[in-house]
Amino acid sequence: MLGLGPGRRQERHRQERSRMKTVVDMRPAEEAVVKTLSATSPEHLNKLMSLGVLPGTKLTLLQRFPSLVLKVGETVLALDKTVAQLIEVDQDHVI
């Protein structure tokens, strides 16, 4: 059986994750759909979810400096880069 060994699978997964686009990669006025939340702590995950940042939700980046400002539904959020990097987005399937 030919296939990727465990080490090669992990490397491939790492490469795919490194290509994931996050809110930090977006430009102002660009729209995207939240793909996943890669929160490293339950606090970050709960905070983002309570603010309406959920997988499948459409968002728009309004500005990048001094903090990243997003519009999610009717809510406008200001996030620092550390938190914005936790939001993986898909710009190919915006509704």
C-alpha angles and dihedrals in degrees: 000000000000120000144112117304120229093266093049092047090054092049091049091049090049091052092049091050091049089056093052111117118229133189088266089065093055128097126225114282092020117131128212143164120242107249102179142340112234095192114170093200133041089233093061092044094049092046094051092046093048088053091054099259098139134148109276094027119128118232138179126209108227101178141353104204139095084000133350110267119200133185111215110179104312093334124098115206132189112208134178119236093257093060095038089057088063092065111083113197141195116214094177096071104042112153 
